[in-house]
Amino acid sequence: MANLSVFDIIGPVMIGPSSSHTAGANRIAKIARDLGGEGFTKVDFYLHGSFEKTYQGHGTDRALVGGVLGFGPEDERLRNSFELADKAGITYNFIPQDMGDVHPNTVKIVLHYPDGHDFNLRGSSIGGGNIMINQIMDNEVEYNGKNPTIICTYPEQKGMIAFISNVLFDHNYNIKNMKTLNKGNTIMLIVELDQDLDEEVYKEIEAGKSFEFIKYLG
């Protein structure tokens, strides 16, 4: 048993010793990558509470880096995520930060892109591998990552919600939950479905209106 790390403990659905500190952290980071997109060259992980205190011992650091590389909680490449990030030319930093009255297992992830733009997301690992995304690009949200979801932003305008709803209705999709958030003249819309969205239907939505940002998380 000599020279074993925490990532040599393999469970049925994850790599690592803790569902909260590894699986949950990994899921948050993977959602950041899925929403922000590929092509970033630097990542800052701001760690709050117990994440900041135990991230090295519990493997949270490797889980986070593996998540932004696109690896899920069960992926054995999580063990080597640092080395794989180095090979990909991605630098990463772990920065302690007191975020105030938030869950103790909270991380803010900032992806930096060569053209100078950033993408940021904040989420909490709330136990048993479950998560809650509570900020996307500094917009306050509540998204648990359990359902197929469309997330988009657009300038405030009439008819956007009706357009998306009608496309989904025309293709026999049921909207499980829908939330809108206002920030100035920009609207963020989160549409959760009860089944996976066909790529052609997503493309129809994407092409039908002028979105500032739109992503589908299956």
PLY file of the C-alpha trace (Angstrom):
ply
format ascii 1.0
element vertex 218
property float x
property float y
property float z
element edge 217
property int vertex1
property int vertex2
end_header
0.00 0.00 0.00
3.03 2.29 -0.11
3.10 5.43 -2.27
-0.68 5.50 -2.78
-2.40 8.86 -3.14
-5.99 9.77 -2.43
-6.65 9.25 -6.13
-5.78 5.57 -5.83
-9.10 5.07 -4.00
-11.57 4.17 -6.73
-15.26 3.97 -5.95
-18.09 2.89 -8.21
-18.83 6.39 -9.53
-15.86 8.58 -8.70
-12.12 8.81 -8.20
-11.03 10.21 -4.86
-11.90 9.93 -1.18
-14.77 12.39 -0.79
-17.96 12.96 -2.73
-18.06 16.57 -1.54
-14.41 17.49 -1.99
-13.66 15.57 -5.17
-16.78 14.50 -7.09
-18.74 17.67 -6.32
-15.78 19.96 -6.98
-15.10 18.16 -10.24
-18.71 18.57 -11.42
-18.60 22.32 -10.75
-15.38 22.69 -12.73
-16.68 20.63 -15.64
-19.78 22.81 -15.88
-17.50 25.87 -15.94
-15.68 24.38 -18.93
-18.92 23.33 -20.65
-20.34 26.85 -20.33
-17.16 28.84 -20.87
-15.92 26.72 -23.75
-12.48 25.48 -24.69
-9.46 27.60 -25.60
-8.66 29.11 -22.19
-5.00 29.20 -21.19
-5.25 30.08 -17.50
-7.62 29.16 -14.68
-7.95 30.74 -11.24
-9.70 28.69 -8.56
-10.84 30.82 -5.59
-11.38 28.47 -2.65
-13.63 29.23 0.31
-14.05 27.55 3.69
-13.20 23.87 3.92
-12.23 23.80 0.25
-9.45 26.27 1.07
-8.35 24.35 4.15
-8.32 20.79 2.76
-8.07 21.07 -1.02
-4.67 19.39 -1.25
-5.29 16.58 1.22
-8.69 15.66 -0.24
-7.64 15.93 -3.87
-9.95 18.85 -4.57
-7.17 20.53 -6.53
-6.76 17.64 -8.98
-10.53 17.22 -9.23
-10.97 20.89 -10.17
-8.21 20.87 -12.76
-9.56 17.62 -14.21
-13.02 19.17 -14.44
-11.88 22.13 -16.52
-10.05 19.64 -18.75
-13.39 17.94 -19.34
-12.92 14.85 -17.16
-15.88 13.57 -15.13
-15.76 12.28 -11.52
-15.19 8.67 -12.60
-12.37 9.44 -15.07
-9.07 7.89 -14.03
-7.20 10.75 -15.73
-8.07 12.88 -12.69
-5.00 11.38 -11.00
-2.80 13.03 -13.63
-4.77 16.22 -14.19
-1.89 18.52 -13.22
0.46 16.90 -15.70
-2.18 16.88 -18.44
-2.95 20.56 -17.89
0.76 21.36 -18.09
1.02 19.48 -21.39
-1.98 21.41 -22.71
-0.30 24.71 -21.82
-2.92 25.61 -19.21
-1.73 27.33 -16.04
-3.79 27.18 -12.85
-3.78 28.87 -9.47
-5.48 28.04 -6.17
-6.33 31.21 -4.28
-7.84 31.35 -0.76
-10.80 33.72 -0.54
-13.37 34.38 2.17
-16.66 34.68 0.26
-18.75 35.46 3.31
-22.01 33.68 4.08
-21.84 30.88 1.52
-21.56 27.10 1.78
-18.14 26.03 3.17
-17.42 23.92 0.07
-17.51 26.78 -2.42
-15.25 27.61 -5.35
-15.23 30.43 -7.86
-13.64 29.50 -11.16
-12.34 32.08 -13.63
-11.31 30.92 -17.11
-8.96 33.30 -18.93
-8.81 33.32 -22.74
-6.03 34.57 -25.04
-8.25 37.30 -26.54
-8.54 38.88 -23.08
-12.06 37.84 -22.15
-12.89 35.82 -19.03
-15.66 33.46 -17.98
-16.51 33.02 -14.32
-18.74 30.68 -12.35
-19.24 30.02 -8.65
-20.60 26.80 -7.19
-20.92 24.85 -3.97
-20.53 21.13 -3.34
-23.41 20.44 -0.97
-22.87 16.75 -0.17
-23.04 13.34 -1.78
-21.61 14.66 -5.03
-24.51 17.12 -5.37
-23.78 20.69 -6.36
-25.42 24.08 -6.65
-24.18 26.62 -9.17
-24.99 29.98 -7.60
-23.26 32.47 -9.93
-22.66 32.55 -13.67
-20.79 35.62 -14.96
-21.62 37.33 -11.65
-25.36 36.70 -12.13
-27.00 35.06 -9.12
-28.52 31.71 -10.18
-29.70 28.40 -8.73
-28.74 25.49 -10.95
-28.07 21.97 -9.66
-26.86 20.37 -12.89
-29.32 17.47 -12.69
-31.45 18.20 -15.76
-30.71 18.92 -19.43
-30.56 22.71 -19.51
-30.32 25.63 -21.91
-28.59 28.69 -20.47
-28.58 31.90 -22.49
-28.23 35.66 -22.19
-29.64 38.32 -24.50
-30.50 42.02 -24.58
-33.90 42.66 -23.03
-36.55 42.24 -25.71
-40.07 40.95 -26.20
-40.79 37.48 -27.50
-37.60 35.62 -26.55
-39.21 33.33 -23.96
-42.16 32.69 -26.28
-39.81 31.81 -29.15
-37.83 29.24 -27.14
-40.98 27.81 -25.57
-42.67 27.43 -28.96
-39.70 25.67 -30.55
-39.58 23.22 -27.66
-43.36 22.70 -27.78
-43.27 22.11 -31.54
-40.76 19.30 -30.99
-42.66 17.75 -28.06
-40.32 18.85 -25.29
-41.57 19.60 -21.80
-40.10 22.49 -19.82
-39.46 21.32 -16.27
-38.36 24.66 -14.90
-37.64 28.13 -16.27
-35.96 31.07 -14.56
-35.13 34.57 -15.74
-32.64 36.96 -14.17
-32.28 40.65 -14.99
-28.97 42.50 -14.89
-29.29 45.93 -16.39
-30.58 45.49 -19.93
-29.37 41.89 -20.13
-31.55 38.88 -19.40
-30.23 35.47 -18.38
-32.64 32.63 -19.07
-32.25 29.12 -17.64
-34.53 26.47 -19.17
-34.47 22.99 -17.60
-35.99 20.08 -19.55
-37.09 16.61 -18.51
-35.30 14.88 -21.44
-32.17 15.33 -23.52
-32.37 17.95 -26.25
-31.73 16.87 -29.83
-28.84 18.75 -31.43
-30.96 19.90 -34.38
-33.56 21.41 -32.04
-30.83 23.22 -30.13
-29.41 24.58 -33.39
-32.88 25.82 -34.35
-33.10 27.76 -31.11
-29.52 29.04 -31.38
-30.05 30.30 -34.95
-33.48 31.78 -34.36
-32.50 34.79 -32.23
-29.51 37.01 -31.49
-28.12 35.65 -28.23
-25.16 37.19 -26.44
-24.45 33.73 -25.03
-26.16 30.36 -25.36
-25.11 26.87 -24.24
-26.82 23.54 -23.78
-25.79 21.27 -20.92
-26.98 17.69 -21.46
0 1
1 2
2 3
3 4
4 5
5 6
6 7
7 8
8 9
9 10
10 11
11 12
12 13
13 14
14 15
15 16
16 17
17 18
18 19
19 20
20 21
21 22
22 23
23 24
24 25
25 26
26 27
27 28
28 29
29 30
30 31
31 32
32 33
33 34
34 35
35 36
36 37
37 38
38 39
39 40
40 41
41 42
42 43
43 44
44 45
45 46
46 47
47 48
48 49
49 50
50 51
51 52
52 53
53 54
54 55
55 56
56 57
57 58
58 59
59 60
60 61
61 62
62 63
63 64
64 65
65 66
66 67
67 68
68 69
69 70
70 71
71 72
72 73
73 74
74 75
75 76
76 77
77 78
78 79
79 80
80 81
81 82
82 83
83 84
84 85
85 86
86 87
87 88
88 89
89 90
90 91
91 92
92 93
93 94
94 95
95 96
96 97
97 98
98 99
99 100
100 101
101 102
102 103
103 104
104 105
105 106
106 107
107 108
108 109
109 110
110 111
111 112
112 113
113 114
114 115
115 116
116 117
117 118
118 119
119 120
120 121
121 122
122 123
123 124
124 125
125 126
126 127
127 128
128 129
129 130
130 131
131 132
132 133
133 134
134 135
135 136
136 137
137 138
138 139
139 140
140 141
141 142
142 143
143 144
144 145
145 146
146 147
147 148
148 149
149 150
150 151
151 152
152 153
153 154
154 155
155 156
156 157
157 158
158 159
159 160
160 161
161 162
162 163
163 164
164 165
165 166
166 167
167 168
168 169
169 170
170 171
171 172
172 173
173 174
174 175
175 176
176 177
177 178
178 179
179 180
180 181
181 182
182 183
183 184
184 185
185 186
186 187
187 188
188 189
189 190
190 191
191 192
192 193
193 194
194 195
195 196
196 197
197 198
198 199
199 200
200 201
201 202
202 203
203 204
204 205
205 206
206 207
207 208
208 209
209 210
210 211
211 212
212 213
213 214
214 215
215 216
216 217
